Amino acid sequence: MLRLVCCAVALSVLVHGRAAEALDQDTPVEFQLSSIDQRQITKRLDEGDALTGKAQLKLRYYRDTAWLLEHEVDVAATTPKLELAKLEKTVKLDRTKQVECHVLLPTTKGKWLAVVAVNRPSQQLGSKPPAFKLACRLMGAALAKQDSVDFKWPDVGSPTEVNFGYSINIDAALASAVAKAKDDVKRSDGKLAVTVELFDSATKQPIGQRTVTLDAKKPTGLDTYALITNADTGTGEIKVSEGTPVLYRLTIPTHKGGSVLADGEATPWRLGSNQPRSSLTIDAKFRFEKDPKKAPKLGVWTETKAPAKATAKATPAKAPAKPKK
């Protein structure tokens, strides 16, 4: 199985729904802020302002209000870098949920230099039995001035531009189906072009589209492609609504007029305080439509029937739970 992640921070599918009380497990949490040049700090603050006191480290579930961890650590100011003392704590976490990592540095004028990132506990490679850890490793260069200690995410439903994160799965069964039809996907200089379309979930009207270039490492067999690219092309920004599901379709044309395609539903969310756009994670599993008459038309959403094989079913991304009021 091959995977692609591009165009945004490496993002995971958001999973929620079961009661946290039943899933809370002791999970090591590591807070670490990479060093930042003090000249950069001066540029971020008002004239005459400076950092003071201890840094605040906080943890909560994504868009929740209750803190799971609040701690203070020393800030070591050395020339020309600023270092944050590393913190390691064990916290009871529902490992299926996204978690916000907050680092806040107070200033003498009552402001804050802060950075927030969304993450989830991940399994430690090679651990037996499986062990999980939440790594809050934040970039000092992402610190930005806040007037308040509280960071506010965009309201659900508010307009937002999007970055894309793709998780694209092409398995051997799909490659076999294309070969059996004596067909093949179209290539240009050994590369594939995947058309990514977004549609409004309610009206089925097109929102926008992009083209993603997939770099083929071998000349034959869809399952041999290394799907790594940053080549997103399109006209203008694609605007959606924060926290509102959209429909997506990914299409690769074949020589005989068919298509290798995937479709589903995904939800855009802002996942970092330093991100100017929300992120849309597309978790796509392709299927083969060999009949040109059944191939979807560009810009027109077509409801698809459930495929006969489980390997051909698109897996939509799940949205996080709604924030508590």
N, C-alpha and C positions, 0 to 999 in steps of 0.2 A: 504494500500500500504506500502510495506516494503522497506527500503533503506539501502545501504551499502556504506560506504566510508572508504578506507583503503590505506595503503602503501605510502602515500604522504601527503602533507598538504591537509586539506579539501578544495577541489577545486570545483568551479562552472563551468557550461558549458558556454563557451564564446559566446556572442551573439552580432552581429554587422549588419550593413547594411542600416538602415534608416538614414536620414539626421539628424545630431546632432542638427542643429539649431531648428528643430521642436520639439525636445525632451528635450532640456535644461531646467532643473527645479532646483529651489533653494533647495540645499541639505546640511544639516549639516555635517561637516567633523571634525572628532576628531583625532588628532595626539597624540600618547602616546608611549614613549619608556620605556620599563621596565628597572629597575636599573641594572647596571653592575659593577662588582668588579673592582676597579682600578688596581689590580694586573693583571687582564685579559687584560686590556687596554695596560699595559706595554708590555705584551707578543705579542700584535698585532702590536706594533710600532717598528721602528728602534731604536737602542740604542741612547739615548740622545734626542729622540723626545718626545713631550708631546702635549696634547690637548691645544687649545688656542681659544679665541674668542667665538662667538655664533654659535649655531647649525643651519644649514639650513634645512628647511622643504619644500618639493616640491611635486607637484601633476601634473600628466598628464595622458592622455589616453594611454593605453598599446601600446608601440612601436611608439608613436607619438613623435613629436619634440617640440610642443608648450606647454608651462607650463600653467596650469590652476590656480596654486597657488604657490607663492614663499614667504616664511616668515622666519624670524630669531627669535630664542628664546634663553633664557639664559640656561647655563649648570651649575647646582649646584654640585660642587665637595665636597662631605663630606666623611669622613673616616668611613668605607672603600668603600662606594658606590658612584656612579655618578648618578645624577637624571637629567632628562630633563623636563623643564617646559611644562606643558600640553597646547595644543593649540586647540581651537574650533573656526571654521570659517564656514560661509555659502558660498557655491560655486555652480554655475550653472553647473549641470552635466547631461549628457545623461545617465540615470540610467540603460540602457541596455548594457553599455560598461564596460569593464574591465578598471581599473584605477591603475596606478603605484604610490605607496607611497614611497618617498625617504626621508631618514634622513642622513645628512652628518655632521660630526664633523671635523673641520679643525685642523691641527697640526702645530707646530712651524716650521717644515721642509717642509711645502707646500704639505703635504699628506692629506689624508682624511680617517677617519673611517666612513664607510657607510653601510647602509642596505637598500635594495629595496624589496618591496613585492607587489604582484598584488592582487587586491581585486575588489569588485564591491559593489555599494550601496545595502543594504539589508533592507527589511521591518521590522519595529520595531513591535515586537509581542504585540498584544492586542491594537494597535493604531487604533482609529476610528475618522475620516477617515484614510486610510492607510498613514503612515508616514515612510519615508526612512532616512537612515543614512549611511555614509561611515566611518567605523572604521579603522583607520590606527594605529593599536596597534601592534607595532613591538617589537621583542625580542632584548634586548641589547646584549645578548650572540651571536647574529647573525652578529654583526658588524665585518667588515673585512677591511683591509687597501686597499685603492685605490690610484694610482698615479695621477689620474685625477678626477675632480669633476663629469665628465660624466661617467655614467655606461653604458656598451655596452652589449646588449643581443647577444647570438649566432646568426650568420647570418642565414637567411632562407636558407634551403638546406644543412646546415652543419651537419656532422654526430653527433649524440647524443645518449647517453643511456637514458632509460626512467624509471620513476616510474609510477605506475598505481593508478588511482583513479576510484573506481567503484560506479556507481549508478544503483543498480539492483532492478527492479520492478517485483514482482510476485503477480498477483491479483487473486481474488476468481474465476473468470471465467476460468482462466488457470487451477487451481486446480480441478474445476468441470469437465473440458474436460478430464483431465488425469483419474479421477475417473470413468467417464462415459465409458472410454475405458477399464476399469477394469485393469488398469496398475498403476505403481507407480515408482517414481524415486529411483535409487539405493542409499542405505545409508551404512555407515560404522560407527558403534558405535554412531548412531544417527546424523551423519554428512553427508553432501553432498560434493562431489568434482566437482567443475566447471572447465572445461578446457577452458582456454582463449588463442585463437590463433590470431596472427597478420599476415596480408598478404600485399604485395605491391599492391597499388591501380592500378598501370599501368599494371604490368605483372601478377598479381594474384599469384605470387610465395610466399611461406611461409617465414616469417621473423623470427618468434619465437613463443614460447608458454609458458604458466604458468598454474599452478593449484591453484585454490582458494578454501579453505575449508569454507563451510558455516555451522554454528552451529545451529542445529535444537532444538528449545525449546520445541516443542511438537512432538509426533510421527507421526501424520498424517496431511495431508492438506498442500500443498505448501504455501498457504497464511498465515500460522502460523509461518513461520520461521523468527527468528531474524537474519538478515544477517549482522553480525559483525565479522570480522576476520582480522588478520594480518598474516595469514599463507599463504604466497605466496611461491611457490616452483618452481624451474626450473633449467635448466643447463646453467650457464653463464649469462652474460648480454644480453639484447635485444637491438640492435642498430637500430635506425631509422634516418630520416632526419628531422631536426628542421623545423617546419612550413609546412611539407609536409603530406597530408592526408594518412592514412593507413586504411585498412579494418580490422575489428575485427569480431570474432565469439566466443560466449560463449556457451558451450554445457554441459548439464547434462544428462547422459544416463538413460534409464528406463529399467525395468526388461524384457520387451517384445521386446527389441531391438530398440525401438524408442528413441526419445530424446526431452528434453525441451531445446530450444535454442533461441538465439538472435544474430543478426548480424547487422552491420552498418559500418559507417565511422567515424573516429575521427582524430584529429590533435594534434601532440605533440608540446608543447610550454614550454620554461623555464619561471617559474613564481616567481622566487625569487633569489636574488643575492647570497644567502647562499645555494642554491640548486645545487648539483653537476650534477644533471640530469634534463632533461626536464620531464614534466608531461603529461600523456595521460589520459584524462577523458573519460571513457566509460559509456554512458548513455543508458542502455539496458533494453528493455521490451521483456520478453520471450513469445514464442509461443510453441505449442505442435505439434510435428511431430510423429504420431503414427506408420507410415509405416516404418519398418526397411530398406526397399529398398530405401527410400527417405532420410534416415538419412545421413548427410554429413560425408564424410570420413576424418579422421584426416590428416591434412597437405594438403588438396585439397580444393580450394575455389570453391564453387558452387553458381551460381547465383540463387537467390530465387525469386519466384513469389510473387506478392503482396498478402498478406493474405486476406481472406474474411472478417474478423472482424478487426475493428480498434484497438481493444485491443491487437491484436497479432503483431502489427507493431513495428519494432525496431525504436528507435528515435536516429539518429546520432547526435553527438556533432558538433556544428558549430565553425568555426575558426574565430579569430579576423581579423579585417580589416588589409590590408597590411600597413606597416609603410610608412609615407610620406617621400619623398626624399627631 
